[in-house]
Amino acid sequence: MKTTSKIALASVVLVFAAGSSYAATAAENWENSCASCHGADGKGQTKQGKKLKVKDYTDAKIQAELKDDEMAKAILDGVKGDNGKERMKGFKDELSEPDAKDLVAFVRKLKA
């Protein structure tokens, strides 16, 4: 193998390795997975959020009712309504437990 080919191959491997070790921040995960319903600000005033009647995470009273472990479970496993229908899909295939805990911490910071 020529030296140039080895260098090119090594560069590709390094770029891939760097990209695969990148972990999204809680803010990025919120934007990508949550904001379409819950809103960028957490108030739930999006079209979908209003339809689903999602909670306003900026409200201190709502925040006080939420338990961290229950929120993390909801993020990973999803939420079903009283009728058994899915209200929120689970993200366990896209987010790790630490990611879910980071999102819970992010939600806590939305409190006004």
C-alpha positions as a Markdown table, in Angstrom:
| # | Residue | x | y | z |
|---|---|---|---|---|
| 1 | Met | 0.0 | 0.0 | 0.0 |
| 2 | Lys | 1.4 | 3.4 | -0.9 |
| 3 | Thr | 2.1 | 5.9 | 1.8 |
| 4 | Thr | -0.5 | 8.3 | 0.4 |
| 5 | Ser | -3.1 | 5.6 | 0.5 |
| 6 | Lys | -2.2 | 4.8 | 4.1 |
| 7 | Ile | -2.5 | 8.4 | 5.1 |
| 8 | Ala | -5.8 | 8.8 | 3.4 |
| 9 | Leu | -7.2 | 5.6 | 5.0 |
| 10 | Ala | -5.9 | 6.7 | 8.4 |
| 11 | Ser | -7.6 | 10.1 | 7.9 |
| 12 | Val | -10.9 | 8.5 | 7.1 |
| 13 | Val | -10.7 | 6.2 | 10.1 |
| 14 | Leu | -9.9 | 9.2 | 12.4 |
| 15 | Val | -12.8 | 11.2 | 11.0 |
| 16 | Phe | -15.2 | 8.3 | 11.5 |
| 17 | Ala | -13.9 | 7.6 | 15.0 |
| 18 | Ala | -14.3 | 11.2 | 16.0 |
| 19 | Gly | -17.8 | 11.5 | 14.6 |
| 20 | Ser | -19.0 | 8.3 | 16.2 |
| 21 | Ser | -17.8 | 9.3 | 19.7 |
| 22 | Tyr | -19.7 | 12.6 | 19.5 |
| 23 | Ala | -22.5 | 12.8 | 22.0 |
| 24 | Ala | -25.3 | 15.3 | 21.5 |
| 25 | Thr | -25.9 | 17.7 | 24.3 |
| 26 | Ala | -29.2 | 17.8 | 26.2 |
| 27 | Ala | -30.1 | 21.0 | 24.4 |
| 28 | Glu | -29.5 | 19.3 | 21.0 |
| 29 | Asn | -31.5 | 16.3 | 22.1 |
| 30 | Trp | -34.3 | 18.6 | 23.3 |
| 31 | Glu | -34.3 | 20.5 | 20.0 |
| 32 | Asn | -34.2 | 17.2 | 17.9 |
| 33 | Ser | -36.6 | 15.1 | 19.9 |
| 34 | Cys | -38.8 | 17.2 | 22.2 |
| 35 | Ala | -39.2 | 20.8 | 20.9 |
| 36 | Ser | -41.7 | 19.9 | 18.1 |
| 37 | Cys | -44.3 | 19.2 | 20.8 |
| 38 | His | -43.0 | 20.8 | 24.0 |
| 39 | Gly | -41.6 | 23.9 | 22.3 |
| 40 | Ala | -38.1 | 25.3 | 22.4 |
| 41 | Asp | -39.0 | 27.1 | 25.6 |
| 42 | Gly | -40.8 | 24.1 | 27.2 |
| 43 | Lys | -44.2 | 25.8 | 27.3 |
| 44 | Gly | -45.9 | 23.3 | 25.0 |
| 45 | Gln | -47.5 | 26.0 | 22.8 |
| 46 | Thr | -46.7 | 24.3 | 19.5 |
| 47 | Lys | -49.5 | 23.0 | 17.3 |
| 48 | Gln | -48.8 | 19.4 | 18.4 |
| 49 | Gly | -48.3 | 20.4 | 22.0 |
| 50 | Lys | -51.6 | 22.1 | 22.1 |
| 51 | Lys | -53.3 | 19.1 | 20.5 |
| 52 | Leu | -51.8 | 16.7 | 23.0 |
| 53 | Lys | -52.2 | 19.2 | 25.9 |
| 54 | Val | -48.6 | 18.8 | 27.0 |
| 55 | Lys | -47.5 | 20.3 | 30.3 |
| 56 | Asp | -45.9 | 23.7 | 30.6 |
| 57 | Tyr | -42.4 | 22.8 | 31.9 |
| 58 | Thr | -41.8 | 26.5 | 32.8 |
| 59 | Asp | -44.5 | 26.3 | 35.5 |
| 60 | Ala | -43.0 | 25.8 | 39.0 |
| 61 | Lys | -46.2 | 23.9 | 40.1 |
| 62 | Ile | -45.9 | 21.4 | 37.2 |
| 63 | Gln | -42.1 | 21.0 | 37.9 |
| 64 | Ala | -42.9 | 20.2 | 41.6 |
| 65 | Glu | -45.3 | 17.4 | 40.5 |
| 66 | Leu | -42.7 | 15.8 | 38.2 |
| 67 | Lys | -40.3 | 13.1 | 39.6 |
| 68 | Asp | -36.9 | 12.8 | 37.9 |
| 69 | Asp | -37.1 | 9.0 | 37.6 |
| 70 | Glu | -40.6 | 9.1 | 36.1 |
| 71 | Met | -39.5 | 11.7 | 33.6 |
| 72 | Ala | -36.5 | 9.7 | 32.5 |
| 73 | Lys | -38.7 | 6.6 | 32.2 |
| 74 | Ala | -41.2 | 8.6 | 30.1 |
| 75 | Ile | -38.4 | 9.8 | 27.8 |
| 76 | Leu | -37.1 | 6.3 | 27.2 |
| 77 | Asp | -40.3 | 4.3 | 27.2 |
| 78 | Gly | -42.8 | 6.8 | 26.0 |
| 79 | Val | -46.2 | 7.8 | 27.4 |
| 80 | Lys | -49.6 | 6.3 | 26.9 |
| 81 | Gly | -52.9 | 8.0 | 27.6 |
| 82 | Asp | -55.7 | 6.7 | 29.7 |
| 83 | Asn | -57.1 | 5.0 | 26.6 |
| 84 | Gly | -53.8 | 3.1 | 26.1 |
| 85 | Lys | -52.9 | 5.1 | 23.0 |
| 86 | Glu | -49.4 | 6.4 | 22.6 |
| 87 | Arg | -49.2 | 10.1 | 23.5 |
| 88 | Met | -45.4 | 10.3 | 23.3 |
| 89 | Lys | -43.0 | 7.8 | 21.6 |
| 90 | Gly | -40.2 | 6.4 | 23.6 |
| 91 | Phe | -36.6 | 7.3 | 22.7 |
| 92 | Lys | -34.8 | 4.3 | 24.1 |
| 93 | Asp | -33.5 | 3.4 | 20.6 |
| 94 | Glu | -32.0 | 6.9 | 20.2 |
| 95 | Leu | -31.1 | 8.0 | 23.7 |
| 96 | Ser | -29.1 | 6.3 | 26.5 |
| 97 | Glu | -30.1 | 6.5 | 30.2 |
| 98 | Pro | -27.5 | 9.2 | 30.8 |
| 99 | Asp | -29.0 | 11.1 | 27.9 |
| 100 | Ala | -32.4 | 10.8 | 29.4 |
| 101 | Lys | -31.1 | 12.0 | 32.8 |
| 102 | Asp | -29.4 | 15.0 | 31.0 |
| 103 | Leu | -32.8 | 15.8 | 29.4 |
| 104 | Val | -34.5 | 15.7 | 32.8 |
| 105 | Ala | -31.9 | 18.2 | 34.1 |
| 106 | Phe | -32.5 | 20.3 | 31.0 |
| 107 | Val | -36.3 | 20.3 | 31.7 |
| 108 | Arg | -35.6 | 21.4 | 35.3 |
| 109 | Lys | -33.7 | 24.4 | 34.0 |
| 110 | Leu | -36.8 | 25.5 | 32.0 |
| 111 | Lys | -38.6 | 26.4 | 35.3 |
| 112 | Ala | -39.4 | 30.1 | 35.4 |
